[in-house]
Amino acid sequence: MPTHDSGATRLDALIIGAGFAGIYQLHCLRDRLGLQARVLEAGGDLGGTWYWNRYPGARCDSESHAYRYFFSRELSDEWQSTERYPGPAEIRAYLGHVATKFDLRRDMQFDTRVTAAHYDAVENLWRVDTARGEKFSATFLITAVGCISAANVPDIPGLKDFRGQWFHTGEWPHEGVDFRGKRVGQIGTGSTGIQAAPVIAETAGHLTVFQRTANYSVPARNAPLTAEFQRWVKDNFEQIRAVAQTTVNGHAFRISERRVADVSPAEREALYQEAWDYGGLQFRGTFLDLLTDRAANSTAAEFIKARIRAVVKDPATAEDLADIDHPYSAKRPPIDSNYFETFNRPNVALVNLRRDPIERITPTGIKTRSGEHPLDIIVFATGFDAMTGTLFKIDIRGRAGRSLRDYWRGGPRTYLGLQMPDFPNLFTITGPGSPSVLTNMPVAIEQHVEWITDCIAHLRKNGIRTIEPAEASVHSWGEHVEECARATLLYDAKHSWYFGANVQGKPQVFMPYSGGLHRYRKLCAEIAAKGYEGFAFDRTQPASLPVRAAEFAGAAAAPGV
C-alpha cells in the first residue's frame, strides 16, 4: 500500500481524468454536494481523449448539437458549435468554456499521472500516489479515464530498428507531423484510420494503407452549421435533450420502427440512398432490425459495398475494400470524409494484409510477404486497449490488497459498469458492462455521473461508510450483458475491440452493455429506488438480494446500437 505521511492531501472525493466525465463529476460533487473534490489529469490540460487525439482528420462522429452536456440550458444557450461534426480543437474549447463558467480549473491538477490507488480498510480511505511523488487520500475514488484512451501499438518485430518516425494516432504530437513529400505507411482502417488517410494523402508524397480488416463507412457530410440550424438547436434544447436521453444510443435521432421486410426492394433502396445522402450515423437507424436480423443487415451491407465499388476506380482495390467479413455496424461503424475516394489518388496504394501479411518492420520500411515498402513515417491507427487498458495502467488494489488486474484476469466484471466487489467507494464512469462506447458518450456520461452523485449523497445522508456490489450481482449482471450481446449481431464480430480482440493476450469478453442506454437508465433508476438493490453497505450489513438476470429480461433484445 502507498505509504502516506501527514503531507498527503486529504479529500472527500478524488476524480481521475479531466474529460467530459471528470469535468461534470467535479461540478456535481463539489458544487451540488459540497464535497472537497479534485481532478487529477495526466495530460497538460482538460479534454480527455480530445487532448490526446489530434491526428489528421480527427473529428467526433456524433453530431455537435448532441455531443454536449444537457444538464444546463443556460450552458447550451451560451455555446454554439460551428460544424456538424466538431474537431478536437472545438471540443476542447467547449470544455474549456464549461470549466470557466463553473470555475472548475481551481480544483483540477494537470500533468499529474496517477500510478497507484490502494484502499485502506482501517481508515476507509483510498490512498493515491502520482508519478510526481504526490500523495492523496479520499473517501470516494471515481475513475473518469475514458474507454478508448490506452493506445495499442501492435507488437510487430523490428519496430525499434525503424530509422524513420512513427506515431500512434491516440498519442499524436501536439505540434503536428509534417507529411510533405514523405513516404507514409498507415496501419489500420478502423474509424481513426478512415478519418486520417484522406488528410495524410493530401500532403504525403505517397501513402500506403495497410488494411488489416476491411470496413464499412458512410459519408459524414460534414459542413459548417448555418445560422438557421444554430437557432433551431437553441430553440429546441428540451426536445433534443429528451430524444437523446430516451434513445437506444444517446443520439438525438430515433431509430425507425420499420423493418426491412416492411418495404419493397425499391423502397428499401430509396431509403438507404436518402440516408447515404444525408450522411452520418443515422444510416444505421434506417430500419429497426439491422442489428438483430442477419438477412435485414445484409441489405445494408450490400448497399454500402455497392457504393464502395462505384466510388473506387480500380476494381481490385475496390474488391479489397469491399471484402468485409462482419455484419454492418457489428463493429464500430465509421463515418468519413472522402475515404474511399482517397484510393483514386495516384499517390495512394492499398495493401491487403490478409493476402499479404506484414512480416516485420525494417530500418527503412515495412516488409510484407510480397516485398518491402520503403517508408519515412509509420502511422499506427491501431486503436486502443479499450475499456480496461487505462485502468490497468494504475495499480488499483481494494480490500486486503485485491488487485483489479487480478479480479479482471478473465475479463472485466462489474455491476452496472459502476462498481466491483472488494473495491469499496470506487466508481468507474462508463466502465465495462455499461452502454459506454455503444452510445453518444456525453449522454451516457451524464447519466453515470448523476447516478454516482445521487448514490454518494444517499450514503452521506444515511451515515453509510461504504458501498460495493455483492458478488452475486456482478455475476447476474455479467450474464445479462452477455445475453444482450448474443441477441444482436454484435456477437458475430468477435474480432472487434468490443471483445478486446485487437490486443494480444486480452481475454475475449464482450465488454459494453448492448441492451440500450434508455433501458440501462431505467434499470439504474429502479435499482437506486429499491435502496440500491444488489449493493452491500459497509460490509457489516447484509447486501440487498442480488438482482437476478431474469429481472433484466425486458432489456435483452436490443433493436440496435
Secondary structure, 3 states (H helix, E strand, C coil): CCCCCCCCEEEEEEEECCCHHHHHHHHHHHHHCCCCEEEECCCCCCCCHHHHCCCCCCCCCCCCCCCCCCCCHHHHHHCCCCECCCCHHHHHHHHHHHHHHCCCHHHEECCCCEEEEEEECCCCEEEEEECCCCEEEEEEEEECCCCCCCECCCCCCCHHHCCCEEEEHHHCCCCCCCCECCEEEEECCCHHHHHHHHHHHHHECEEEEEECCCCCCEECCCCECCHHHHHHHHHCHHHHHHHHCCCCCCCCCCCCCCCHHHCCHHHHHHHHHHHHHHCCHHHHHCCCCCCCCHHHHHHHHHHHHHHHHHHCCCHHHHHHHHCCCCCCCCCCCCEECCHHHHCCCCCEEEEECCCCCEEEEECCEEEECCEEEECCEEEECCCECCCCHHHHCCEEECHHHCEHHHHCCCCCCCECCCECCCCCCEEECCCCCCCHHHCCHHHHHHHHHHHHHHHHHHHHHCCCCCEEECHHHHHHHHHHHHHHHHCCHHHHCCCCHHHCCCCCCCCCCCCCCCCCHHHHHHHHHHHHHCCCCCEEECCCCCCCCCCCHHHHHHHCCCCCC
